[in-house]
Amino acid sequence: MLRRMINNVFAVFVVIIVLAIILPLNELWGGFLIDFLLMLNIALSLIILLITMYIKEALEFSIFPTILLITTVFRLALNVSTTRGILQHGYAGKVIATFGEFVMGGDPIVGFIIFIIIVLVNFLVITKGSERVSEVAARFTLDAMPGKQMAIDADLAAGAITDEEAKLRRSNVQREADFFGAMDGATKFVKGDAIMSIITTIFNLVGGMVLGSMDGQDFMSVLENYSLQTVGDGLASQIPALLISIATGMVVTRTASLGSFNEELKSQFTQNPVTFAISGGVVLALMLIPGFPWPAMLIIGGALIFGSVILTRQRREFVAAQALASEQAQMDDLAERQQMSSSGEDYYRDIDNVFKLLNVDTIEMEFGYSLLHLVDEKSGGNFIERLVLFRKDFAMSMGMVFPSVRMRNNPEINPNQYVIKIKGEEVARGEILADHYLGLDNGDVTNPVEGIDTIEPAFGIPARWISEDKKVMADVAGYTLIDPVSVMITHLSEIIRQHAHEIISRQDVKTMVENIKTTNPTLVEDLIPGVISLGYLQRVLAMLLKESVPIRDMETIIEALSENVQSLKDIDITVEYVRQALKRTITRRFAEANSLRVITLDPRIEDMIISNVKKGDRGSIFVPDPDTAQTIIARSNEEVAKVKDVLPSVIVLTSPIVRAYYKKLIDQYIPSLYVLSYSEIENDTQIQAVGNITMTQ
């Protein structure tokens, strides 16, 4: 019961705040209620300020933007009530009267000027500064999100963090972006509150003096009373507003902190004692100037020099302790090495660090210095952002999350070149002009535009680099224009698609299996690891990816393996069964508008292939005689050459039993050729034969 009441206190408090705008609080309970709420406002503001000083990062106080809204509305509600009291009765409670008397000190003009200075300091210095920092922090946080997401994905792919840790870090990145975005808007509440305080002050003073004069009161009495009430009311609202503004600045400026404000203030101010000694010496030297208050300067200068001596002594003791600990660690290490030397273990320990140098990145890109600004986000480059989008698209289309791409500057290559490496070895490179557009002629260009002839790196298509000042002219002429970043992303995407079967790791497969286990644990437990290993599943997935078959439907793949346990010994046959189970996926991948244009394989060639299949201990292998193989390859090349210019993807359709062997035979000579079987195509798909591979011309 008590817990439920506590949970509802805040909701009731917000409702009371809204009602306070309407209710005459200064008339309730003889003015006690308004005095109580004014002091509560100051106490809440002080609590919020102290909380912001002790947090280590902004997300520890994630409700701060909402708190800003509530406290701002609370202060405005109190302002409305006190203004009503000042204008109606010339009195708004003891708290306001005490504030006014304390600041004014018997002089209305001086007190009012001091109040105006406090208001302007809050509005022009603290509030404006906090607002600007919030805007910049929000923009920078949003800009840095893709890089942070890629770093998390890289750590997850490398096995440095678990799935749960990755989810937590992704959640924190999103929460951080939401927080600073909310802070960017919440600072407007503080700014509006400061402006409203100035407006309320003007109404209180001018309106009160007009109403007091209309009641026949003496002008000086009216001026003294209403200026006292105005200053008191302003201070009662501006002191909490000032505390909240400082708290806002504390939150939005704590960007690179590792500890609380108090901890970092102590560590960073005391890390160089010489600064205290120099400052103290300068203060003592100023005593020589006639007229300066030498007692105050002597106290300050002496305290600074004394503090410098104490800090220097503590630092020397700390350094000595560190040196002693380091020496002891070295002695312990030497003793351990002497004990290990007899068995030769010290040798392996010495080369342990060398082994770390042998690690290679799965995917790596190197850039010439002319291309670095396209990659660097600080220079306005959007390569990383585009890469993140492609990574998501690839995962959705192929069902595989490829690891993060390591990007490096390589001063040894051409400034306009980039190099793509897979597992440390170069597999492709391209050359682009960063200030040009790549123009492709799709056959619609009638009036060629002047440019630099080149070859499009991803597909080897003739193209032309066109300068930016001729962009409009080239567009009108019929060129398809591609910006430099898109050229690199397209090239990288094709390389990843071609080498996906090399990139997929056993750790990736384990992650996929664990993901399936959360929704269908029985399916996984029946097969893995009792019947097949992760390594076997990895080989199956790699063989599918090598032929551009998406592996997103992992449940169907595992079910197909489970249903064909008898063929597991022959992995080629097993993969054929899996492909047939994925017929819907394969049809969607290769068919256009439910139609498939293919080249067929003559039945005599199929019979010839089947007759040359030999059974072995590890499955079936295709062993054709050289003349037959050369003839099949030559006829296949001829048919492919006839249709490759009119078909986006050249597909050869065979019977299920022949498909795998024909693909192995032809893959070395025509790697871009897709080979499908009749059993991999949906029944309602329209098949149109555009060619036929036969043994005779």
C-alpha positions in Angstrom: 0.0 0.0 0.0 2.8 2.4 1.0 4.8 1.6 -2.1 1.7 2.3 -4.3 1.2 5.6 -2.6 4.8 6.6 -3.2 4.6 5.6 -6.9 1.5 7.9 -7.2 3.1 10.9 -5.4 4.7 12.2 -8.6 1.6 12.0 -10.6 -0.3 13.9 -7.9 2.5 16.4 -7.7 2.2 17.2 -11.4 -1.5 17.6 -11.2 -1.1 20.0 -8.2 1.4 22.0 -10.3 -1.1 22.5 -13.1 -3.8 23.4 -10.6 -1.5 25.9 -8.9 -1.7 28.1 -12.0 -5.4 28.6 -11.4 -5.7 28.5 -7.6 -4.8 31.5 -5.4 -2.1 29.8 -3.4 -1.1 33.0 -1.5 -4.6 33.1 0.1 -4.6 29.5 1.3 -3.7 28.7 4.9 -2.7 32.3 5.6 0.1 32.4 3.0 1.8 29.3 4.5 1.2 27.2 1.4 2.9 29.6 -1.0 5.9 30.0 1.4 6.2 26.2 1.7 6.1 25.7 -2.1 8.7 28.4 -2.7 11.1 26.8 -0.3 10.3 23.4 -1.8 11.2 24.8 -5.2 14.6 25.9 -4.0 15.3 22.6 -2.2 14.4 20.6 -5.4 16.6 22.7 -7.5 19.5 22.2 -5.1 19.0 18.4 -5.1 19.0 18.4 -8.9 22.2 20.4 -9.0 24.0 18.1 -6.6 22.8 15.0 -8.5 24.4 16.3 -11.7 27.7 16.9 -9.9 27.9 13.2 -8.7 26.9 11.4 -11.9 29.6 9.9 -14.1 27.7 10.0 -17.4 24.6 11.8 -18.7 22.6 8.6 -19.0 22.7 8.1 -15.2 20.2 11.0 -15.0 18.2 10.1 -18.2 15.0 11.6 -16.8 16.6 15.1 -16.6 14.8 16.5 -19.7 11.5 15.6 -18.1 12.6 17.0 -14.8 13.4 20.3 -16.6 9.9 20.5 -17.9 8.3 19.7 -14.5 10.4 22.2 -12.6 9.9 24.9 -15.2 6.1 24.5 -15.0 6.4 24.5 -11.2 8.2 27.8 -11.2 5.8 29.3 -13.6 2.9 28.2 -11.5 4.4 29.8 -8.4 5.2 33.0 -10.5 1.5 33.3 -11.4 0.4 32.9 -7.8 2.9 35.4 -6.4 2.1 37.9 -9.2 -1.6 37.6 -8.3 -0.7 38.3 -4.6 1.5 41.3 -5.5 -1.0 42.9 -7.8 -4.0 42.2 -5.5 -2.6 42.8 -2.1 0.9 44.2 -2.5 2.2 41.2 -0.5 3.0 37.6 -1.6 4.3 35.9 1.5 7.2 36.0 4.0 9.7 34.3 1.7 9.4 36.9 -1.0 9.4 39.8 1.5 12.6 38.4 3.2 14.3 38.0 -0.2 13.5 41.5 -1.2 14.6 43.1 2.1 17.9 41.1 2.1 18.9 42.1 -1.4 17.6 45.7 -1.4 19.1 46.6 2.0 16.9 49.7 2.2 17.8 51.0 -1.3 15.1 50.0 -3.9 17.2 51.2 -6.9 20.4 49.3 -5.9 18.4 46.1 -5.1 16.5 46.2 -8.4 19.7 46.6 -10.4 21.3 43.6 -8.6 18.2 41.6 -9.3 18.4 42.5 -13.1 22.0 41.5 -13.2 21.2 38.1 -11.7 18.5 37.6 -14.2 20.7 38.6 -17.2 23.6 36.4 -16.0 21.2 33.4 -15.9 19.7 34.2 -19.3 22.7 35.4 -21.3 25.5 33.4 -19.8 24.4 30.1 -18.3 21.2 29.4 -20.2 22.4 30.5 -23.6 25.7 28.5 -23.2 23.8 25.4 -22.1 21.5 25.7 -25.0 24.4 25.9 -27.5 26.2 23.0 -25.9 23.0 20.9 -26.1 22.6 21.6 -29.8 26.2 20.7 -30.6 26.1 17.5 -28.4 22.8 16.4 -30.0 24.2 16.8 -33.6 27.6 15.2 -32.8 25.9 12.3 -31.0 23.6 11.6 -33.9 26.5 11.9 -36.4 28.6 9.4 -34.4 25.9 6.7 -34.2 26.9 4.8 -37.3 30.5 4.6 -36.2 29.6 3.4 -32.8 27.2 0.8 -34.2 30.0 -0.5 -36.5 32.4 -0.7 -33.5 29.9 -2.8 -31.6 29.3 -5.1 -34.6 33.1 -5.4 -35.0 33.6 -6.4 -31.3 30.7 -8.9 -31.6 32.1 -10.4 -34.8 35.5 -10.7 -33.2 34.0 -12.4 -30.1 35.2 -9.6 -27.8 31.6 -9.2 -26.4 28.6 -11.4 -26.1 25.2 -10.9 -27.7 23.8 -9.5 -24.5 26.6 -7.1 -24.1 26.2 -6.0 -27.8 22.4 -5.5 -27.2 23.2 -3.4 -24.1 25.7 -1.3 -25.9 23.4 -0.7 -28.8 20.7 0.3 -26.4 23.0 2.7 -24.7 24.0 4.3 -28.0 20.3 4.7 -28.9 19.5 6.1 -25.4 22.4 8.5 -25.6 21.1 9.9 -28.9 17.6 10.1 -27.6 18.8 11.8 -24.4 20.8 14.6 -26.1 18.1 15.1 -28.7 15.6 15.6 -25.8 18.1 17.9 -24.0 18.4 20.0 -27.2 14.6 20.7 -26.8 14.5 20.8 -23.0 17.0 23.7 -22.8 14.3 25.8 -24.6 12.2 25.4 -21.4 15.0 27.0 -19.3 15.4 29.8 -21.8 11.7 30.5 -22.0 11.5 30.4 -18.2 14.2 33.1 -17.9 12.4 35.3 -20.5 9.1 34.8 -18.6 10.8 35.9 -15.3 11.8 39.2 -16.9 8.3 39.7 -18.3 6.7 38.9 -14.9 9.1 41.3 -13.1 8.0 44.1 -15.4 4.3 43.3 -14.9 4.8 43.2 -11.1 6.6 46.5 -10.8 4.7 48.5 -13.4 1.3 47.0 -12.7 1.8 47.2 -8.9 2.8 50.8 -9.0 -0.2 51.7 -11.2 -2.6 49.8 -8.9 -1.0 51.3 -5.8 -1.3 54.8 -7.1 -4.9 54.2 -8.1 -5.6 53.3 -4.4 -4.3 56.7 -3.4 -1.0 55.5 -1.8 2.0 57.8 -1.6 4.4 57.3 -4.7 7.5 56.6 -2.6 5.7 54.1 -0.5 4.3 52.4 -3.6 7.8 52.4 -5.2 9.4 50.9 -2.1 6.7 48.3 -1.4 6.3 47.0 -5.0 10.0 47.1 -5.8 10.6 45.0 -2.7 7.9 42.5 -3.6 9.1 42.4 -7.2 12.7 41.8 -6.4 11.8 39.2 -3.8 9.5 37.4 -6.2 12.1 37.5 -8.9 14.8 36.1 -6.6 12.5 33.4 -5.3 12.1 32.1 -8.8 15.5 33.1 -10.2 17.6 31.3 -7.6 16.0 27.9 -8.4 16.1 28.7 -12.1 19.8 29.6 -11.8 20.5 26.3 -10.0 18.6 24.3 -12.7 20.5 26.2 -15.5 23.8 25.3 -13.8 22.7 21.7 -13.5 21.7 21.7 -17.2 25.2 23.0 -18.1 26.8 20.3 -15.9 24.9 17.5 -17.7 25.5 18.6 -21.3 29.2 19.4 -20.7 30.1 16.1 -19.2 31.1 14.4 -22.4 34.5 12.7 -21.8 34.2 12.0 -18.0 35.3 8.8 -16.4 34.3 9.7 -12.9 32.1 12.1 -10.9 32.7 15.9 -11.2 34.3 16.0 -7.7 36.6 13.1 -8.5 37.8 14.6 -11.8 38.1 18.1 -10.4 40.5 16.8 -7.7 42.5 14.6 -10.1 42.8 17.1 -12.9 43.5 20.2 -10.8 46.1 18.5 -8.7 48.0 16.7 -11.4 50.5 19.5 -11.9 51.5 21.2 -8.5 53.8 23.7 -10.3 50.8 25.7 -11.5 49.8 26.3 -7.8 53.3 27.5 -7.0 53.5 29.9 -9.9 50.0 31.3 -9.2 50.9 31.8 -5.6 54.1 33.6 -6.5 52.3 36.0 -8.9 49.7 36.8 -6.2 52.5 37.6 -3.7 54.3 39.7 -6.2 51.1 41.9 -6.6 51.5 42.9 -3.0 54.3 45.2 -4.1 51.7 47.4 -6.0 50.6 50.2 -3.6 46.9 50.1 -2.7 46.3 46.3 -3.0 44.9 44.6 0.1 48.1 42.8 1.2 46.5 40.7 4.0 44.1 38.9 1.6 46.8 38.5 -1.0 49.2 37.1 1.6 46.7 34.5 2.7 45.8 33.5 -0.9 49.4 33.4 -2.2 50.7 31.6 0.9 47.9 29.0 0.7 48.7 28.3 -3.0 52.4 27.8 -2.4 51.7 25.7 0.7 49.3 23.5 -1.4 51.9 23.2 -4.1 54.5 21.9 -1.6 52.0 19.3 -0.1 51.0 18.1 -3.6 54.6 17.8 -4.8 55.5 15.7 -1.7 52.4 13.4 -2.3 53.3 13.0 -6.0 56.9 12.0 -5.1 55.7 9.4 -2.7 53.2 8.1 -5.3 55.9 7.9 -8.0 58.3 6.2 -5.6 55.6 3.6 -4.7 54.9 3.0 -8.3 58.6 2.5 -9.1 58.9 0.1 -6.1 55.9 -1.9 -7.4 57.3 -2.0 -10.9 60.7 -3.2 -9.7 59.1 -5.9 -7.6 57.0 -7.0 -10.6 60.2 -7.2 -12.7 61.9 -9.3 -10.1 58.9 -11.6 -9.8 58.8 -11.9 -13.6 62.6 -12.7 -13.8 62.2 -15.3 -11.1 59.3 -16.9 -13.0 61.2 -16.8 -16.3 64.2 -18.6 -14.6 61.8 -21.3 -13.3 60.3 -21.7 -16.8 63.5 -21.7 -18.8 64.3 -25.4 -18.1 61.1 -26.5 -19.9 61.4 -24.0 -22.7 58.1 -22.3 -21.8 59.8 -18.9 -21.7 60.5 -19.2 -25.4 56.8 -19.6 -26.3 56.0 -16.8 -23.9 58.4 -14.4 -25.7 56.9 -15.1 -29.1 53.4 -14.8 -27.8 53.3 -11.1 -28.6 54.7 -11.9 -32.1 51.7 -14.1 -32.8 49.4 -11.2 -32.2 51.1 -9.4 -35.2 49.9 -12.3 -37.4 46.2 -11.5 -37.0 44.5 -10.4 -40.2 41.2 -8.6 -40.8 38.5 -10.4 -42.6 37.6 -7.5 -44.8 39.9 -4.5 -45.3 40.0 -1.4 -47.5 43.0 0.8 -48.1 42.7 4.3 -49.5 45.0 6.8 -51.2 45.3 10.1 -49.5 43.1 11.9 -52.1 40.1 9.7 -51.1 40.5 10.1 -47.3 38.0 12.9 -47.1 35.3 10.6 -48.6 35.7 8.3 -45.6 36.4 10.7 -42.8 33.1 11.8 -41.2 34.7 14.9 -39.8 35.4 16.1 -43.3 31.9 15.5 -44.4 32.5 12.0 -45.9 29.5 9.6 -45.9 31.3 6.4 -46.9 30.8 4.8 -43.4 27.1 5.7 -43.3 26.6 4.2 -46.8 28.6 1.1 -45.7 26.3 0.6 -42.6 23.2 0.8 -44.9 24.7 -1.8 -47.3 25.5 -4.1 -44.4 21.9 -4.0 -43.3 20.7 -4.6 -46.8 23.1 -7.5 -47.3 22.0 -9.1 -44.1 18.3 -8.8 -45.1 18.9 -10.1 -48.6 21.5 -12.9 -48.0 20.9 -13.7 -44.4 24.5 -13.1 -43.4 26.1 -10.3 -41.4 29.6 -9.7 -42.7 32.2 -8.4 -40.2 33.2 -4.8 -40.0 35.4 -3.4 -42.7 38.8 -2.2 -41.5 39.7 1.1 -43.2 43.3 2.3 -43.5 45.3 5.0 -45.2 48.0 3.5 -47.5 50.5 6.1 -48.7 52.2 3.5 -50.9 49.4 3.3 -53.4 48.2 5.8 -56.0 46.5 8.8 -54.3 43.3 8.1 -56.3 43.3 4.3 -55.7 41.7 2.1 -53.2 42.4 -1.6 -52.4 40.0 -4.2 -51.1 41.5 -7.1 -49.2 40.0 -10.4 -48.0 41.8 -12.0 -45.1 44.9 -9.9 -45.6 45.2 -10.5 -49.4 44.3 -8.1 -52.1 41.4 -9.2 -54.2 40.5 -6.0 -56.1 41.5 -2.4 -56.5 40.0 0.6 -58.2 40.8 4.1 -59.2 38.4 7.0 -58.9 38.4 10.8 -59.2 36.9 12.2 -56.0 35.8 15.5 -57.7 34.2 13.7 -60.7 31.1 11.6 -61.5 31.3 8.2 -63.2 29.1 8.4 -66.3 27.7 5.1 -67.7 26.3 4.9 -71.2 23.3 2.6 -71.3 22.9 3.1 -75.0 20.8 6.3 -74.6 23.7 8.7 -75.0 23.4 10.6 -78.4 25.8 13.5 -77.7 28.9 12.3 -75.7 30.2 14.7 -73.1 33.9 15.3 -72.7 35.5 13.3 -69.9 38.2 10.8 -69.0 37.6 7.2 -70.3 37.8 4.5 -67.7 36.4 1.1 -66.7 33.8 0.8 -64.0 35.6 -1.3 -61.3 32.7 -3.5 -60.1 31.4 -4.9 -63.4 34.1 -3.9 -65.9 31.8 -1.7 -68.0 33.3 1.1 -70.1 32.6 4.4 -68.5 33.8 8.0 -68.3 34.8 10.3 -65.5 32.8 13.6 -65.9 33.7 16.7 -64.0 31.2 18.3 -61.7 30.7 21.4 -63.9 29.5 19.1 -66.8 27.1 17.1 -64.6 24.0 18.8 -65.8 25.1 18.5 -69.4 25.9 14.8 -69.0 22.5 14.1 -67.3 20.7 15.7 -70.2 22.8 13.7 -72.7 21.6 10.5 -71.2 24.5 9.3 -69.0 23.8 7.5 -65.7 25.9 9.4 -63.2 27.3 7.7 -60.1 29.1 9.6 -57.3 32.6 8.4 -56.2 31.3 7.0 -52.8 28.7 4.9 -54.7 31.3 3.6 -57.0 33.4 2.3 -54.1 30.4 0.9 -52.2 29.2 -0.9 -55.3 32.6 -2.4 -55.9 32.9 -3.5 -52.3 29.4 -5.0 -52.3 30.2 -7.1 -55.4 33.5 -8.3 -53.8 31.7 -9.3 -50.6 29.0 -11.1 -52.5 31.6 -13.0 -54.5 33.6 -14.0 -51.4 30.8 -14.4 -48.9 31.5 -18.1 -48.7 35.1 -17.3 -47.5 34.0 -14.6 -45.1 31.4 -16.6 -43.2 33.1 -18.0 -40.0 32.2 -20.7 -37.5 31.5 -18.0 -35.0 28.9 -16.5 -37.4 27.3 -19.9 -37.8 27.2 -20.3 -34.0 25.5 -17.0 -33.6 22.9 -17.9 -36.3 22.2 -21.3 -34.5 21.9 -19.6 -31.1 19.4 -17.2 -32.7 17.3 -20.1 -34.0 17.6 -21.8 -30.7 15.7 -19.0 -29.0 12.6 -19.6 -31.1 12.9 -23.3 -32.1 15.2 -25.0 -29.6 14.0 -28.6 -30.5 15.0 -28.2 -34.1 18.5 -27.3 -33.2 19.0 -29.8 -30.4 17.9 -32.7 -32.5 20.6 -32.0 -35.1 23.5 -29.9 -33.6 25.9 -31.0 -32.3 24.8 -34.7 -32.1 24.3 -35.4 -35.8 26.3 -32.7 -37.5 28.9 -30.2 -36.2 29.0 -26.5 -36.6 31.9 -27.0 -39.1 29.7 -29.2 -41.3 26.9 -26.6 -41.2 29.4 -23.9 -42.0 30.5 -25.8 -45.2 26.8 -26.2 -46.3 26.2 -22.5 -45.8 29.4 -21.5 -47.6 28.4 -23.7 -50.6 25.1 -22.0 -50.8 26.6 -18.5 -50.5 29.1 -19.3 -53.2 26.3 -19.7 -55.6 24.4 -16.6 -54.3 21.7 -18.6 -52.5 20.4 -16.6 -49.5 20.8 -18.4 -46.1 18.3 -16.2 -44.2 15.8 -19.0 -43.8 18.0 -21.0 -41.4 15.1 -23.0 -40.0 14.4 -24.5 -43.5 18.1 -25.3 -44.0 18.4 -27.1 -40.7 15.1 -29.0 -41.3 16.3 -30.1 -44.7 19.5 -31.4 -43.1 17.6 -33.2 -40.5 15.3 -34.8 -43.1 18.2 -36.0 -45.2 20.6 -37.5 -42.6 21.2 -40.5 -44.8 23.0 -38.3 -47.4 25.2 -36.4 -45.0 28.3 -38.3 -46.0 28.1 -36.8 -49.5 28.0 -33.1 -48.8 27.3 -32.3 -52.5 24.1 -34.3 -52.5 23.2 -32.9 -49.1 23.5 -29.3 -50.4 21.3 -30.3 -53.4 18.5 -31.4 -51.0 18.9 -28.1 -49.1 18.7 -26.1 -52.3 15.5 -27.9 -53.2 14.0 -27.1 -49.8 14.9 -23.4 -50.5 13.1 -23.4 -53.9 10.9 -20.5 -53.0 13.9 -18.4 -52.0 15.9 -19.4 -55.1 13.0 -18.6 -57.4 12.6 -15.2 -55.8 16.3 -14.6 -56.0 16.6 -15.3 -59.8 13.1 -14.9 -61.4 11.8 -11.6 -62.7 8.0 -11.1 -62.6 7.6 -14.8 -62.0 9.5 -15.5 -65.3 12.8 -17.2 -65.7 14.9 -17.0 -68.9 17.4 -19.8 -69.0 19.8 -21.8 -71.2 19.0 -25.5 -71.1 21.5 -28.4 -71.1 21.1 -31.1 -73.8 20.1 -34.5 -72.3 23.0 -36.2 -74.1 25.4 -34.0 -72.1 23.6 -34.8 -68.9 23.9 -38.5 -69.7 27.6 -38.0 -70.4 28.1 -36.3 -67.1 26.3 -39.0 -65.1 28.3 -41.7 -66.8 31.5 -40.1 -65.6 30.4 -39.8 -61.9 32.4 -42.1 -59.7 31.4 -43.3 -56.2 34.0 -42.9 -53.5 34.3 -43.3 -49.7 33.6 -39.6 -49.2 30.8 -39.2 -51.8 30.5 -39.0 -55.6 33.0 -37.2 -57.8 32.9 -36.2 -61.5 35.9 -37.4 -63.5 35.4 -36.7 -67.2 37.9 -37.3 -69.9 39.7 -34.1 -71.0 38.2 -34.0 -74.5 34.7 -34.3 -73.2 35.3 -31.7 -70.6 36.8 -29.2 -73.1 33.9 -29.7 -75.5 31.3 -29.1 -72.8 33.1 -25.9 -71.7 33.5 -24.6 -75.3 29.8 -25.2 -76.1 28.8 -23.5 -72.8 31.0 -20.5 -73.6 29.4 -20.1 -77.0 25.8 -20.1 -75.7 26.6 -17.8 -72.8 28.3 -15.3 -75.3 25.1 -15.2 -77.3 22.8 -14.1 -74.5 25.1 -12.3 -71.9 24.4 -8.9 -73.4 20.6 -9.2 -73.1 20.3 -11.1 -69.8 21.2 -9.6 -66.5 22.1 -13.0 -65.1 22.9 -16.0 -67.3 21.3 -19.2 -65.9 21.7 -22.7 -67.1 18.9 -25.1 -66.2 19.7 -28.8 -65.6 18.2 -31.9 -64.0 18.8 -32.2 -60.2 21.2 -35.1 -60.4 23.5 -33.3 -62.9 23.5 -29.7 -61.5 26.3 -29.9 -58.9 28.7 -31.8 -61.2 28.1 -29.4 -64.2 28.6 -26.4 -61.9 31.9 -27.7 -60.6 33.1 -28.4 -64.2 32.1 -24.9 -65.5 32.9 -22.8 -62.4 36.6 -22.4 -63.2 36.0 -21.1 -66.6 32.7 -19.1 -66.3 32.4 -18.3 -62.6 29.6 -15.8 -63.1 27.3 -18.5 -64.6 24.3 -19.5 -62.4 23.3 -23.2 -62.6 19.9 -24.2 -61.3 17.9 -27.4 -61.4 14.3 -28.0 -62.2 13.6 -29.0 -58.6 14.8 -25.6 -57.4 12.1 -23.7 -59.3 8.6 -23.1 -58.1 5.9 -24.9 -60.1 4.1 -21.7 -61.2 7.2 -20.0 -62.6 7.2 -19.5 -66.3 10.5 -20.9 -67.8 11.6 -19.5 -71.2 14.6 -21.2 -72.9 16.7 -18.7 -74.8 19.5 -21.2 -75.7 20.6 -24.8 -75.6 24.0 -26.3 -74.9 24.6 -29.3 -77.1 27.7 -31.3 -78.1 27.4 -30.2 -81.8 27.4 -26.7 -83.2 
